[in-house]
């Protein structure tokens, strides 16, 4: 089982938080990763799948952006997953 870090960042790259989930398989879909991420913030419920589909945030898997909930991620070769929340511009 590989060690993977989940990290939240702002669009400018400022880190907001990081954690290392335990008890997970070596491969997971983006959907499962998002559900795992959503479970970390149960105090602030968000429909994370909908937010992903409507570009409320995006997920960097290694050096590229995930583009499908059904995409499978090999966690043995991707040590860091970065969740970047996008913020709407005022007046736009």
Secondary structure, 3 states (H helix, E strand, C coil): CCCCEEEEECCCCCEEEEECCCCCCCEEEHHHHHHHHHHCCCCCCCCHHHHHHCCCEEEEECCEECCCCCCEEECCCCCEEEEEECCCCCCC
